[in-house]
Amino acid sequence: MKNQWKKYLGVCFAAFLTFLACMIAFFAVFKMHQIAAVIGKIIGILEPILIGIVIAYLLNPVMNFFEKHILRGLSGTKLGDKKKKTIARSISVGLAILFGVAVVVSVFGLMLPQLITSIYGIAREMPGHINDMSNWILEISKNNPALEKMAVNVINEVADKLNYWFTSDLLVYVTRYLGYLTTGVISAVSTVLNVVIGLIVAVYVLYSREVFAGQSKKLIYTIFAPERANVVLDTMRRSNQIFGGFITGKILDSAIIGILSFICLSFMDMPYTLLISVIVGVTNVIPFFGPYIGAIPSALIILLVDPIKAVYFLIFILILQQVDGNIIGPKILGESTGLSAFWVVFAILLGGGLFGIPGLIIGVPTFGVIYYIVKTIMDYILRKKGYPQESGEYVHLKKVDKDTRQMVFYEIDEIQNPPKFFKLSLKKYFKEKAEKDILKKQKGMESQEKEEKQEEKKEDKK
């Protein structure tokens, strides 16, 4: 009777969970906007905490560096181990925060005035550059009446549209954005306050990181069985490696590219060198498409000043990106995400489409974590079934026999008119397979001979 009641209770509980899951799915689909609004409100409230966690995550390697050297310096003192760790942690957290603030202040303090000057110079000299460009086009097309007529029409049309934009649309935009000025000032003040609170939160997170790590592990082992909890922890460690390696490596890589751009462009006597170097360095943070996103507006700016230098700039960018992609990037980033070029492009397009610029930056490491989790689950299931885990083993797979559970591969005669590359691939595969079979037979014969010799020795001894 007891077993029957347990059975009925189990069925009722399963039905309740199914009903609950259906209700959650219903609200998730039909109340998406309300759910998104609630999530957005929660994120807005917790924005200082999130900023602090991000700052702490970025400054953690800097703190580790300072802490290691401070502990080494305190090793000869008579202080206890706990006291040494407390002193080293306090000093290293303070130095890490000062380092982060110094980097931001230095970048903005040194570069911002130059950037403002460059942008103001572009705005002031733009009409002259447009006039020079028009004269240059007309000079080229002087000997070709048809081309000259087309160029004059294009120049007149562009000039009319620019004139209309300056006299009508620009005033509308100025009036509209002046109305947003008060809101923008309030938003800027709110952002500054959030960053200040975030710095305070970062100090607490950095100082007590072991406590937070211990609490997280305690919670994981409370919720999950030991085997599952071990998998969760391994996944979190791998996620930390992917995110930490990619983000810190990409920031360092972009800084190096920006500095190299400034040095080379200064040597080439390019206009607006600092502005263009900043554009190239900042957009380089975006994987794959970043260099091209930065090169297009930079080339247009140079084109208005000197068309020949714009061509030299594009050649320089191509060379620089080859150096970055083949030498600098692999040395710094390595195989941090474990993604192929196809999945990198896929992650960038998906992340950028869903979340804009932040998605372009963190889309690759996020997809790298998802890829790692899916791969780990697939490998576990295949290992339980007794199948190989390498993708190359499935290239020429025809089917799996449902009775013997053995993998059946294509024979070369089974394929009628295969593509040439596939036929060559199959020939290579079967050649390698035959060589492996021969090696196996040889090893089997050798082991059999050894066993026979051992048996003969035993008989001789008897």
C-alpha positions in Angstrom: 0.0 0.0 0.0 2.9 2.4 0.9 4.6 1.7 -2.4 1.4 2.5 -4.3 1.0 5.8 -2.4 4.6 6.7 -3.3 4.0 5.8 -6.9 0.9 8.1 -7.0 2.7 10.9 -5.2 5.5 10.6 -7.8 3.1 10.8 -10.7 1.3 13.9 -9.1 4.6 15.6 -8.5 5.7 15.0 -12.1 2.4 16.3 -13.4 2.8 19.4 -11.2 6.3 20.1 -12.5 5.1 19.6 -16.1 2.2 22.1 -15.5 4.6 24.6 -13.9 7.1 24.3 -16.8 4.2 24.9 -19.3 3.1 28.0 -17.4 6.7 29.4 -17.3 7.0 28.7 -21.1 3.6 30.4 -21.7 4.7 33.6 -19.8 8.1 33.6 -21.4 6.6 33.6 -24.9 3.5 35.8 -24.5 4.8 38.2 -21.8 8.3 38.7 -23.3 8.2 42.5 -23.2 7.1 42.6 -19.5 9.8 40.0 -18.5 12.4 42.0 -20.5 11.3 45.2 -18.8 11.6 43.6 -15.3 15.1 42.1 -16.2 16.2 45.5 -17.5 15.0 47.2 -14.3 16.9 44.7 -12.1 20.0 45.2 -14.2 19.7 49.0 -13.9 19.4 48.7 -10.1 22.4 46.3 -9.9 24.5 48.3 -12.4 27.1 49.5 -9.8 27.5 45.9 -8.6 28.0 44.7 -12.2 30.5 47.5 -12.9 32.4 46.6 -9.7 32.6 42.9 -10.7 33.8 43.7 -14.2 36.5 46.1 -12.8 37.6 43.5 -10.2 37.8 40.8 -12.9 39.9 43.0 -15.2 42.2 44.1 -12.3 42.6 40.6 -10.8 45.8 39.7 -12.8 47.3 43.1 -11.8 46.5 42.4 -8.1 48.0 38.9 -8.4 51.2 40.4 -9.8 51.6 42.9 -6.9 50.6 40.4 -4.3 53.2 37.8 -5.4 56.0 40.3 -5.3 54.9 41.8 -2.0 54.7 38.4 -0.3 58.2 37.6 -1.7 59.4 40.9 0.0 57.8 40.0 3.3 59.2 36.5 3.3 62.2 37.5 5.4 60.2 39.2 8.1 59.1 37.7 11.5 55.4 38.3 10.8 53.0 35.4 10.8 51.7 33.9 7.5 48.2 35.2 8.1 49.5 38.7 8.9 51.7 38.6 5.7 48.8 37.6 3.5 46.6 40.4 5.0 49.2 43.1 4.5 50.1 41.9 1.0 46.4 41.7 0.0 45.6 45.2 1.3 48.5 46.8 -0.4 48.1 44.9 -3.7 44.3 45.8 -3.9 45.1 49.5 -3.4 47.9 49.4 -6.0 45.7 47.5 -8.5 42.9 50.2 -8.1 45.5 53.0 -8.4 46.9 51.3 -11.5 43.5 51.1 -13.2 42.6 54.7 -12.4 46.0 55.9 -13.5 45.7 54.1 -16.9 42.2 55.6 -17.5 43.3 59.1 -16.4 46.5 58.9 -18.5 44.6 57.7 -21.6 42.0 60.4 -21.4 44.3 63.1 -20.1 46.9 62.6 -22.8 44.7 61.6 -25.7 41.4 63.5 -25.2 42.8 67.0 -25.9 44.6 65.8 -29.0 41.4 64.0 -30.2 39.3 67.1 -29.7 41.9 69.2 -31.6 41.9 66.7 -34.4 38.1 66.5 -34.6 37.8 70.3 -34.5 40.4 70.6 -37.2 38.5 68.1 -39.4 35.3 70.1 -38.9 37.0 73.4 -39.7 38.9 72.2 -42.7 36.2 69.9 -44.2 34.8 72.5 -46.7 38.3 73.2 -48.0 39.0 69.4 -48.3 35.7 68.9 -50.2 36.6 71.8 -52.5 40.1 70.3 -53.2 38.6 66.9 -53.8 36.1 68.4 -56.3 38.9 70.2 -58.2 41.0 67.0 -58.2 38.1 65.0 -59.7 37.4 67.7 -62.3 41.1 67.9 -63.2 41.2 64.1 -63.8 38.1 64.1 -65.9 39.1 67.2 -68.0 40.1 65.1 -71.0 36.9 63.0 -70.9 33.7 65.1 -71.5 31.3 62.3 -70.5 33.2 61.7 -67.2 33.5 65.4 -66.6 29.7 65.9 -67.0 29.0 63.0 -64.7 31.5 64.3 -62.1 30.0 67.8 -62.2 26.4 66.4 -61.7 27.5 64.3 -58.8 29.4 67.2 -57.1 26.5 69.6 -57.6 24.0 67.0 -56.2 26.2 66.3 -53.2 26.8 70.1 -52.6 23.0 70.7 -52.8 22.3 68.0 -50.3 25.0 69.2 -47.9 23.7 72.8 -48.2 20.1 71.6 -47.5 21.3 69.5 -44.5 23.2 72.5 -43.0 20.3 75.0 -43.5 17.3 72.8 -42.5 18.0 69.4 -41.0 21.0 70.5 -38.9 18.8 73.1 -37.1 16.2 70.5 -36.3 18.8 68.1 -34.9 20.4 70.8 -32.8 17.0 71.8 -31.4 16.2 68.2 -30.6 19.5 67.4 -29.0 19.5 70.6 -26.9 16.3 69.3 -25.4 18.1 66.1 -24.5 21.0 68.0 -22.9 19.5 68.1 -19.4 18.7 64.3 -19.5 22.2 63.7 -20.8 23.9 65.6 -18.0 21.8 63.7 -15.4 22.7 60.4 -17.1 26.4 61.3 -17.1 26.3 62.2 -13.4 24.5 58.9 -12.7 27.1 56.9 -14.7 30.0 58.6 -12.8 28.3 57.7 -9.4 27.8 54.1 -10.6 31.5 53.9 -11.5 32.5 55.3 -8.2 30.3 52.8 -6.3 31.7 50.1 -8.7 35.2 50.9 -7.6 34.2 50.5 -4.0 32.5 47.2 -4.8 35.7 46.1 -6.8 37.8 46.7 -3.6 35.5 44.4 -1.6 35.4 41.7 -4.3 39.2 41.7 -4.8 39.9 41.7 -1.1 37.5 38.9 -0.3 37.7 36.9 -3.5 38.5 33.6 -1.7 35.5 34.1 0.5 33.2 34.6 -2.5 34.8 31.6 -4.3 34.3 29.4 -1.2 30.6 30.5 -0.9 30.0 29.7 -4.6 31.5 26.2 -4.3 29.5 25.6 -1.1 26.3 26.5 -2.9 27.2 24.3 -5.9 27.9 21.3 -3.8 24.7 22.0 -1.8 22.5 22.0 -4.9 24.2 19.2 -7.0 25.5 15.7 -6.5 29.3 15.5 -6.2 29.8 14.3 -9.8 27.6 17.0 -11.2 29.2 19.7 -9.0 32.6 18.7 -10.2 31.5 19.1 -13.8 30.0 22.6 -13.0 33.2 23.7 -11.3 35.3 22.4 -14.3 33.0 24.3 -16.6 33.4 27.5 -14.6 37.2 27.2 -14.5 37.2 26.7 -18.3 34.9 29.7 -18.8 37.2 31.8 -16.7 40.2 30.7 -18.9 38.3 31.6 -22.1 36.9 35.0 -20.9 40.0 36.0 -19.1 42.4 34.9 -21.8 40.4 36.5 -24.6 39.4 39.8 -23.0 42.8 40.7 -21.4 44.6 39.4 -24.4 42.5 41.4 -26.8 42.9 44.6 -24.8 46.7 44.1 -24.8 46.7 43.2 -28.5 44.6 46.3 -29.4 46.9 48.6 -27.3 50.0 47.2 -29.2 48.3 47.7 -32.6 47.3 51.3 -31.6 50.9 52.2 -30.6 52.3 50.6 -33.7 49.8 52.5 -35.9 50.8 55.8 -34.2 54.5 55.2 -34.7 54.2 54.0 -38.3 51.7 56.7 -39.3 53.8 59.4 -37.7 56.8 58.1 -39.7 54.6 58.1 -42.9 53.6 61.7 -42.2 49.8 60.9 -42.2 47.3 63.6 -41.3 45.4 63.2 -37.9 47.8 60.5 -36.8 46.6 60.3 -33.2 42.9 60.2 -34.1 43.4 57.5 -36.7 45.6 55.4 -34.4 42.9 55.5 -31.7 40.2 54.5 -34.2 42.4 51.6 -35.4 43.3 50.4 -31.9 39.8 50.7 -30.4 38.1 48.9 -33.3 40.7 46.1 -33.2 39.0 44.9 -29.9 36.2 43.6 -32.2 37.5 40.2 -33.6 37.7 39.6 -37.4 35.7 42.7 -38.6 37.2 45.2 -36.2 40.2 46.2 -38.4 38.0 46.8 -41.4 35.5 48.8 -39.3 38.3 51.1 -38.2 40.1 51.3 -41.6 37.1 52.6 -43.6 36.4 55.9 -41.7 40.1 56.4 -41.3 40.7 56.0 -45.0 37.9 58.4 -45.8 39.4 61.1 -43.5 42.8 60.8 -45.1 41.2 60.6 -48.6 39.8 64.2 -48.1 43.3 65.5 -47.3 45.5 63.5 -49.7 44.0 60.6 -51.9 47.5 59.1 -52.5 48.2 58.8 -48.8 44.8 57.1 -48.4 46.0 54.4 -50.7 49.3 54.1 -48.7 47.2 53.9 -45.5 45.1 51.0 -46.8 48.2 49.1 -47.8 49.7 49.8 -44.4 46.5 48.5 -42.7 46.6 45.3 -44.7 50.2 44.7 -43.7 49.5 45.5 -40.1 46.6 43.1 -39.9 48.6 40.3 -41.4 51.3 40.9 -38.8 48.6 41.0 -36.1 46.8 38.0 -37.3 49.8 35.8 -37.9 52.3 37.0 -35.3 51.1 39.3 -32.5 47.5 37.8 -32.0 48.5 34.1 -31.8 51.4 34.9 -29.4 49.0 36.8 -27.0 45.7 35.1 -27.5 46.8 31.6 -28.6 43.8 29.2 -28.8 42.0 30.9 -25.9 38.4 30.3 -27.3 39.0 27.0 -29.1 36.8 28.2 -32.0 37.5 27.9 -35.7 37.3 30.9 -38.0 33.7 29.9 -39.1 32.4 29.9 -35.5 34.2 33.2 -34.7 32.3 34.9 -37.6 29.1 33.2 -36.5 29.5 34.4 -32.9 30.3 38.0 -34.0 27.3 38.2 -36.3 24.9 36.7 -33.7 26.3 38.7 -30.8 26.3 42.0 -32.7 22.8 41.4 -34.0 21.4 40.7 -30.6 23.4 43.0 -28.3 25.1 45.6 -30.6 28.7 46.7 -29.8 28.9 44.8 -26.5 27.8 41.6 -28.4 30.6 42.2 -31.0 33.2 42.2 -28.2 32.0 39.4 -25.8 30.1 37.4 -28.4 33.2 35.3 -29.2 34.2 34.2 -25.7 30.5 33.7 -24.7 30.0 31.4 -27.7 33.4 29.7 -26.9 32.0 28.8 -23.5 28.7 27.5 -25.0 30.8 25.5 -27.6 32.9 24.0 -24.8 29.8 22.9 -22.8 28.1 21.4 -25.8 31.3 19.6 -26.8 31.8 18.2 -23.2 28.2 16.9 -23.1 28.6 15.3 -26.6 31.9 13.7 -25.6 30.4 12.3 -22.4 27.4 10.7 -24.3 29.7 9.3 -27.1 32.1 7.9 -24.5 29.2 6.1 -22.7 28.0 4.6 -26.0 31.6 3.5 -26.9 32.0 5.7 -30.0 35.0 7.9 -30.9 34.9 11.5 -29.8 37.0 13.0 -32.7 35.0 14.6 -35.5 37.5 13.2 -38.1 36.3 9.7 -37.3 32.8 10.5 -38.6 33.8 12.0 -42.0 33.3 8.8 -43.9 30.7 7.2 -41.6 27.8 5.6 -43.5 25.7 4.4 -40.5 25.8 2.6 -37.2 24.6 -1.0 -37.3 21.5 -1.2 -35.0 22.2 -4.8 -34.0 26.0 -4.8 -33.4 26.3 -1.1 -32.6 29.4 -1.0 -34.8 30.3 1.9 -37.1 30.0 1.2 -40.8 32.0 3.2 -43.2 31.7 3.9 -46.9 33.5 1.6 -49.3 34.9 3.4 -52.3 33.0 1.2 -54.7 29.6 2.0 -53.1 29.8 5.7 -54.2 28.6 6.4 -57.7 30.4 9.3 -59.4 31.6 11.0 -56.2 33.2 14.4 -56.3 36.9 14.4 -57.0 38.0 15.8 -53.7 35.7 13.3 -51.9 37.1 10.4 -53.9 40.7 11.5 -53.1 39.7 11.8 -49.4 38.3 8.4 -49.4 41.4 6.9 -51.1 43.6 8.5 -48.5 41.3 7.3 -45.7 41.3 3.7 -46.9 45.0 3.8 -47.5 45.6 4.9 -44.0 43.1 2.3 -42.7 44.9 -0.5 -44.6 48.2 0.6 -43.2 46.8 0.6 -39.7 45.3 -2.9 -40.3 48.8 -4.1 -41.4 50.4 -2.6 -38.4 47.9 -4.3 -36.1 48.5 -7.7 -37.8 52.2 -7.3 -37.5 51.9 -6.4 -33.8 49.6 -9.3 -33.3 52.0 -11.7 -35.0 54.9 -10.3 -32.9 53.0 -10.7 -29.7 52.0 -14.2 -30.7 55.7 -15.1 -31.5 56.7 -13.8 -28.1 54.0 -15.9 -26.3 55.2 -19.0 -28.3 58.8 -18.3 -27.3 57.8 -17.9 -23.7 55.9 -21.2 -23.7 58.9 -22.9 -25.3 61.2 -21.6 -22.6 58.8 -22.8 -19.9 58.7 -26.3 -21.5 62.5 -26.3 -21.7 62.8 -25.5 -18.1 60.3 -28.3 -17.2 
